Amino acid sequence: GPERTRDFLKGFHALVEEEVDRRGGVVLSFMGDGAMAVFGLPAPRADDADRAAAASFSLARRVNAWLSAEPFEGA
């Protein structure tokens, strides 16, 4: 239902924000399960692309573990 969907997305958004922030990026907005994350604000750094890639790979691992651990109804 809507409450479970909201809770699921809140957990997912928290993971995204933690990982992006940990790598020095900023989440500008969320739309459903999508995030607009940027690196290089307020000032660009030479390793922005490397940090963005590292965040995406780390986030993929964390989300996979989170989904494996989360008890989803009907699954």
MARGU-168217 format. One record per atom (N, C-alpha, C): residue number from 0; residue in one letter; atom name; y negated, z negated, x. Coordinates in Angstrom, 2 decimals. Atoms other than C-alpha are relative to their C-alpha. Example, Ala and Ser with C-alpha at 12.3 -4.5 7.8 and 13.67 -1.06 7.14 Angstrom:
<pts>
+-----+---------+-------+---------+---------+---------+
| num | residuo | atomo |      yy |      zz |      xx |
+-----+---------+-------+---------+---------+---------+
|   0 |       a |     N |    1.19 |    0.00 |    0.89 |
|   0 |       a |    CA |    4.50 |   -7.80 |   12.30 |
|   0 |       a |     C |   -1.20 |    0.00 |    0.90 |
|   1 |       s |     N |    1.19 |    0.06 |   -0.82 |
|   1 |       s |    CA |    1.06 |   -7.14 |   13.67 |
|   1 |       s |     C |   -1.09 |   -0.73 |   -0.77 |
+-----+---------+-------+---------+---------+---------+
</pts>
This chain:
<pts>
+-----+---------+-------+---------+---------+---------+
| num | residuo | atomo |      yy |      zz |      xx |
+-----+---------+-------+---------+---------+---------+
|   0 |       g |     N |    1.20 |    0.00 |    0.82 |
|   0 |       g |    CA |    0.00 |    0.00 |    0.00 |
|   0 |       g |     C |   -1.25 |    0.00 |    0.86 |
|   1 |       p |     N |    1.26 |   -0.07 |   -0.72 |
|   1 |       p |    CA |   -3.65 |    0.01 |    0.94 |
|   1 |       p |     C |   -0.24 |   -1.16 |    0.97 |
|   2 |       e |     N |    0.21 |    1.15 |   -0.89 |
|   2 |       e |    CA |   -3.66 |   -3.51 |    2.41 |
|   2 |       e |     C |    0.82 |    0.14 |    1.28 |
|   3 |       r |     N |   -0.87 |   -0.18 |   -1.18 |
|   3 |       r |    CA |   -0.73 |   -2.76 |    4.72 |
|   3 |       r |     C |   -0.52 |    1.12 |    0.88 |
|   4 |       t |     N |    0.58 |   -1.10 |   -0.78 |
|   4 |       t |    CA |   -2.33 |    0.52 |    5.77 |
|   4 |       t |     C |   -1.22 |   -0.48 |    0.76 |
|   5 |       r |     N |    1.19 |    0.55 |   -0.65 |
|   5 |       r |    CA |   -5.60 |   -1.28 |    6.51 |
|   5 |       r |     C |    0.40 |   -0.88 |    1.19 |
|   6 |       d |     N |   -0.43 |    0.90 |   -1.08 |
|   6 |       d |    CA |   -3.80 |   -3.94 |    8.57 |
|   6 |       d |     C |    0.60 |    0.79 |    1.16 |
|   7 |       f |     N |   -0.60 |   -0.85 |   -1.03 |
|   7 |       f |    CA |   -1.81 |   -1.29 |   10.43 |
|   7 |       f |     C |   -1.09 |    0.67 |    0.84 |
|   8 |       l |     N |    1.08 |   -0.68 |   -0.72 |
|   8 |       l |    CA |   -4.96 |    0.66 |   11.33 |
|   8 |       l |     C |   -0.85 |   -0.97 |    0.81 |
|   9 |       k |     N |    0.75 |    0.99 |   -0.76 |
|   9 |       k |    CA |   -6.79 |   -2.51 |   12.38 |
|   9 |       k |     C |    0.72 |   -0.35 |    1.30 |
|  10 |       g |     N |   -0.78 |    0.28 |   -1.21 |
|  10 |       g |    CA |   -3.98 |   -3.29 |   14.82 |
|  10 |       g |     C |   -0.05 |    1.15 |    0.97 |
|  11 |       f |     N |    0.07 |   -1.19 |   -0.85 |
|  11 |       f |    CA |   -3.97 |    0.26 |   16.12 |
|  11 |       f |     C |   -1.38 |    0.13 |    0.64 |
|  12 |       h |     N |    1.36 |   -0.10 |   -0.54 |
|  12 |       h |    CA |   -7.75 |    0.30 |   16.51 |
|  12 |       h |     C |   -0.24 |   -1.04 |    1.09 |
|  13 |       a |     N |    0.14 |    1.04 |   -1.02 |
|  13 |       a |    CA |   -7.59 |   -2.98 |   18.45 |
|  13 |       a |     C |    0.65 |    0.44 |    1.31 |
|  14 |       l |     N |   -0.66 |   -0.50 |   -1.21 |
|  14 |       l |    CA |   -5.09 |   -1.44 |   20.89 |
|  14 |       l |     C |   -0.85 |    1.05 |    0.70 |
|  15 |       v |     N |    0.82 |   -1.07 |   -0.57 |
|  15 |       v |    CA |   -7.29 |    1.61 |   21.38 |
|  15 |       v |     C |   -1.23 |   -0.59 |    0.68 |
|  16 |       e |     N |    1.22 |    0.59 |   -0.57 |
|  16 |       e |    CA |  -10.43 |   -0.45 |   21.94 |
|  16 |       e |     C |    0.30 |   -0.77 |    1.27 |
|  17 |       e |     N |   -0.36 |    0.76 |   -1.20 |
|  17 |       e |    CA |   -8.69 |   -2.76 |   24.42 |
|  17 |       e |     C |    0.24 |    0.92 |    1.19 |
|  18 |       e |     N |   -0.38 |   -0.88 |   -1.11 |
|  18 |       e |    CA |   -7.31 |    0.07 |   26.49 |
|  18 |       e |     C |   -1.19 |    0.81 |    0.51 |
|  19 |       v |     N |    1.18 |   -0.78 |   -0.41 |
|  19 |       v |    CA |  -10.47 |    2.19 |   26.50 |
|  19 |       v |     C |   -0.98 |   -0.90 |    0.74 |
|  20 |       d |     N |    0.92 |    0.94 |   -0.63 |
|  20 |       d |    CA |  -12.61 |   -0.84 |   27.34 |
|  20 |       d |     C |    0.51 |   -0.42 |    1.38 |
|  21 |       r |     N |   -0.60 |    0.41 |   -1.27 |
|  21 |       r |    CA |  -10.21 |   -1.90 |   30.10 |
|  21 |       r |     C |   -0.23 |    1.03 |    1.09 |
|  22 |       r |     N |    0.20 |   -1.09 |   -0.96 |
|  22 |       r |    CA |  -10.71 |    1.48 |   31.75 |
|  22 |       r |     C |   -1.46 |    0.41 |    0.15 |
|  23 |       g |     N |    1.43 |   -0.26 |   -0.17 |
|  23 |       g |    CA |  -14.51 |    1.40 |   31.42 |
|  23 |       g |     C |   -0.56 |    1.03 |   -0.96 |
|  24 |       g |     N |    0.48 |   -0.94 |    1.00 |
|  24 |       g |    CA |  -14.84 |    3.65 |   28.38 |
|  24 |       g |     C |   -0.56 |   -0.73 |   -1.21 |
|  25 |       v |     N |    0.59 |    0.55 |    1.22 |
|  25 |       v |    CA |  -16.46 |    3.16 |   24.99 |
|  25 |       v |     C |    0.57 |    0.78 |   -1.18 |
|  26 |       v |     N |   -0.42 |   -0.65 |    1.24 |
|  26 |       v |    CA |  -15.04 |    3.87 |   21.53 |
|  26 |       v |     C |   -1.25 |    0.13 |   -0.87 |
|  27 |       l |     N |    1.19 |   -0.23 |    0.82 |
|  27 |       l |    CA |  -17.86 |    5.48 |   19.55 |
|  27 |       l |     C |    0.32 |   -0.11 |   -1.49 |
|  28 |       s |     N |   -0.35 |    0.07 |    1.43 |
|  28 |       s |    CA |  -16.01 |    5.75 |   16.24 |
|  28 |       s |     C |    1.50 |    0.22 |   -0.18 |
|  29 |       f |     N |   -1.37 |   -0.25 |    0.43 |
|  29 |       f |    CA |  -12.69 |    5.84 |   14.45 |
|  29 |       f |     C |   -0.05 |    0.79 |   -1.29 |
|  30 |       m |     N |   -0.21 |   -0.67 |    1.27 |
|  30 |       m |    CA |  -11.55 |    8.18 |   11.71 |
|  30 |       m |     C |    1.51 |    0.01 |   -0.23 |
|  31 |       g |     N |   -1.43 |    0.13 |    0.21 |
|  31 |       g |    CA |   -8.15 |    7.15 |   10.40 |
|  31 |       g |     C |    0.67 |   -0.47 |    1.28 |
|  32 |       d |     N |   -0.68 |    0.37 |   -1.24 |
|  32 |       d |    CA |   -5.84 |    7.11 |   13.41 |
|  32 |       d |     C |   -0.57 |    0.74 |    1.20 |
|  33 |       g |     N |    0.67 |   -0.69 |   -1.11 |
|  33 |       g |    CA |   -8.25 |    9.12 |   15.57 |
|  33 |       g |     C |   -1.16 |   -0.82 |    0.52 |
|  34 |       a |     N |    1.09 |    0.73 |   -0.62 |
|  34 |       a |    CA |  -10.75 |    7.68 |   18.00 |
|  34 |       a |     C |   -0.85 |    0.95 |    0.84 |
|  35 |       m |     N |    0.92 |   -0.72 |   -0.88 |
|  35 |       m |    CA |  -13.82 |    9.16 |   19.66 |
|  35 |       m |     C |   -0.33 |   -0.96 |    1.14 |
|  36 |       a |     N |    0.20 |    0.85 |   -1.18 |
|  36 |       a |    CA |  -13.69 |    7.57 |   23.11 |
|  36 |       a |     C |   -0.68 |    0.82 |    1.07 |
|  37 |       v |     N |    0.73 |   -0.70 |   -1.06 |
|  37 |       v |    CA |  -16.08 |    8.49 |   25.88 |
|  37 |       v |     C |   -0.01 |   -0.85 |    1.26 |
|  38 |       f |     N |    0.10 |    0.63 |   -1.31 |
|  38 |       f |    CA |  -16.24 |    7.70 |   29.56 |
|  38 |       f |     C |   -1.21 |    0.59 |    0.69 |
|  39 |       g |     N |    1.18 |   -0.49 |   -0.70 |
|  39 |       g |    CA |  -19.33 |    7.98 |   31.70 |
|  39 |       g |     C |   -1.31 |   -0.40 |   -0.66 |
|  40 |       l |     N |    1.22 |    0.51 |    0.63 |
|  40 |       l |    CA |  -21.80 |    6.12 |   29.50 |
|  40 |       l |     C |   -0.17 |   -1.45 |    0.42 |
|  41 |       p |     N |    1.28 |   -0.69 |    0.08 |
|  41 |       p |    CA |  -24.41 |    4.93 |   30.18 |
|  41 |       p |     C |   -0.27 |    0.92 |    1.19 |
|  42 |       a |     N |    0.21 |   -0.86 |   -1.17 |
|  42 |       a |    CA |  -24.10 |    6.58 |   33.60 |
|  42 |       a |     C |    1.34 |    0.60 |    0.42 |
|  43 |       p |     N |   -1.25 |   -0.63 |   -0.42 |
|  43 |       p |    CA |  -21.49 |    9.11 |   34.72 |
|  43 |       p |     C |    0.48 |   -0.54 |    1.35 |
|  44 |       r |     N |   -0.61 |    0.39 |   -1.27 |
|  44 |       r |    CA |  -19.07 |    8.15 |   37.48 |
|  44 |       r |     C |    0.95 |    1.11 |    0.41 |
|  45 |       a |     N |   -0.83 |   -1.09 |   -0.54 |
|  45 |       a |    CA |  -17.05 |   10.44 |   39.69 |
|  45 |       a |     C |    1.43 |   -0.04 |   -0.54 |
|  46 |       d |     N |   -1.38 |    0.12 |    0.46 |
|  46 |       d |    CA |  -13.76 |    9.11 |   38.30 |
|  46 |       d |     C |    0.14 |   -0.11 |   -1.52 |
|  47 |       d |     N |   -0.06 |    0.08 |    1.46 |
|  47 |       d |    CA |  -14.55 |    9.37 |   34.57 |
|  47 |       d |     C |    1.25 |    0.67 |   -0.56 |
|  48 |       a |     N |   -1.17 |   -0.73 |    0.51 |
|  48 |       a |    CA |  -11.83 |   11.96 |   33.94 |
|  48 |       a |     C |    1.29 |   -0.73 |    0.35 |
|  49 |       d |     N |   -1.19 |    0.75 |   -0.41 |
|  49 |       d |    CA |   -9.27 |    9.93 |   35.90 |
|  49 |       d |     C |    0.19 |   -1.24 |   -0.86 |
|  50 |       r |     N |   -0.09 |    1.21 |    0.82 |
|  50 |       r |    CA |  -10.07 |    6.77 |   33.93 |
|  50 |       r |     C |    0.36 |    0.35 |   -1.43 |
|  51 |       a |     N |   -0.34 |   -0.44 |    1.35 |
|  51 |       a |    CA |   -9.88 |    8.66 |   30.63 |
|  51 |       a |     C |    1.48 |    0.36 |   -0.09 |
|  52 |       a |     N |   -1.42 |   -0.36 |   -0.01 |
|  52 |       a |    CA |   -6.48 |   10.10 |   31.53 |
|  52 |       a |     C |    0.88 |   -1.25 |    0.13 |
|  53 |       a |     N |   -0.77 |    1.23 |   -0.16 |
|  53 |       a |    CA |   -5.22 |    6.70 |   32.69 |
|  53 |       a |     C |    0.03 |   -0.79 |   -1.30 |
|  54 |       a |     N |    0.06 |    0.70 |    1.28 |
|  54 |       a |    CA |   -6.38 |    5.16 |   29.41 |
|  54 |       a |     C |    0.93 |    0.65 |   -1.02 |
|  55 |       s |     N |   -0.85 |   -0.68 |    0.98 |
|  55 |       s |    CA |   -4.57 |    7.81 |   27.38 |
|  55 |       s |     C |    1.48 |   -0.24 |    0.28 |
|  56 |       f |     N |   -1.40 |    0.24 |   -0.33 |
|  56 |       f |    CA |   -1.28 |    7.38 |   29.24 |
|  56 |       f |     C |    0.40 |   -1.45 |   -0.27 |
|  57 |       s |     N |   -0.27 |    1.40 |    0.24 |
|  57 |       s |    CA |   -1.48 |    3.60 |   29.10 |
|  57 |       s |     C |    0.04 |   -0.30 |   -1.50 |
|  58 |       l |     N |    0.03 |    0.20 |    1.44 |
|  58 |       l |    CA |   -2.37 |    3.71 |   25.42 |
|  58 |       l |     C |    1.26 |    0.55 |   -0.65 |
|  59 |       a |     N |   -1.24 |   -0.56 |    0.55 |
|  59 |       a |    CA |    0.61 |    5.96 |   24.68 |
|  59 |       a |     C |    1.17 |   -0.97 |    0.20 |
|  60 |       r |     N |   -1.07 |    0.98 |   -0.25 |
|  60 |       r |    CA |    2.93 |    3.40 |   26.31 |
|  60 |       r |     C |   -0.14 |   -1.22 |   -0.89 |
|  61 |       r |     N |    0.22 |    1.21 |    0.81 |
|  61 |       r |    CA |    1.34 |    0.46 |   24.49 |
|  61 |       r |     C |    0.27 |    0.25 |   -1.48 |
|  62 |       v |     N |   -0.23 |   -0.31 |    1.41 |
|  62 |       v |    CA |    1.41 |    2.16 |   21.09 |
|  62 |       v |     C |    1.49 |    0.15 |   -0.27 |
|  63 |       n |     N |   -1.45 |   -0.15 |    0.16 |
|  63 |       n |    CA |    5.05 |    3.11 |   21.56 |
|  63 |       n |     C |    0.68 |   -1.37 |   -0.06 |
|  64 |       a |     N |   -0.57 |    1.35 |    0.01 |
|  64 |       a |    CA |    5.94 |   -0.51 |   22.38 |
|  64 |       a |     C |   -0.39 |   -0.74 |   -1.27 |
|  65 |       w |     N |    0.49 |    0.66 |    1.20 |
|  65 |       w |    CA |    3.82 |   -1.78 |   19.48 |
|  65 |       w |     C |    0.76 |    0.49 |   -1.24 |
|  66 |       l |     N |   -0.72 |   -0.56 |    1.14 |
|  66 |       l |    CA |    5.48 |    0.57 |   17.01 |
|  66 |       l |     C |    1.47 |   -0.43 |   -0.01 |
|  67 |       s |     N |   -1.40 |    0.43 |   -0.09 |
|  67 |       s |    CA |    8.93 |   -0.41 |   18.28 |
|  67 |       s |     C |    0.18 |   -1.45 |   -0.40 |
|  68 |       a |     N |   -0.08 |    1.43 |    0.29 |
|  68 |       a |    CA |    8.17 |   -4.11 |   17.83 |
|  68 |       a |     C |   -0.43 |   -0.34 |   -1.42 |
|  69 |       e |     N |    0.55 |    0.27 |    1.32 |
|  69 |       e |    CA |    6.34 |   -3.90 |   14.48 |
|  69 |       e |     C |    1.07 |    0.22 |   -1.07 |
|  70 |       p |     N |   -0.98 |   -0.17 |    1.08 |
|  70 |       p |    CA |    8.62 |   -4.51 |   11.47 |
|  70 |       p |     C |   -0.63 |    0.76 |   -1.17 |
|  71 |       f |     N |    0.58 |   -0.82 |    1.08 |
|  71 |       f |    CA |    7.69 |   -1.65 |    9.13 |
|  71 |       f |     C |    0.96 |    0.04 |   -1.17 |
|  72 |       e |     N |   -0.81 |   -0.05 |    1.21 |
|  72 |       e |    CA |    8.93 |   -1.78 |    5.57 |
|  72 |       e |     C |    0.37 |    1.44 |   -0.30 |
|  73 |       g |     N |   -0.44 |   -1.33 |    0.40 |
|  73 |       g |    CA |   10.95 |    1.19 |    4.42 |
|  73 |       g |     C |    0.41 |    0.88 |    1.15 |
|  74 |       a |     N |   -0.37 |   -0.81 |   -1.17 |
|  74 |       a |    CA |   11.69 |    2.35 |    7.95 |
|  74 |       a |     C |    1.47 |   -0.11 |    0.27 |
+-----+---------+-------+---------+---------+---------+
</pts>
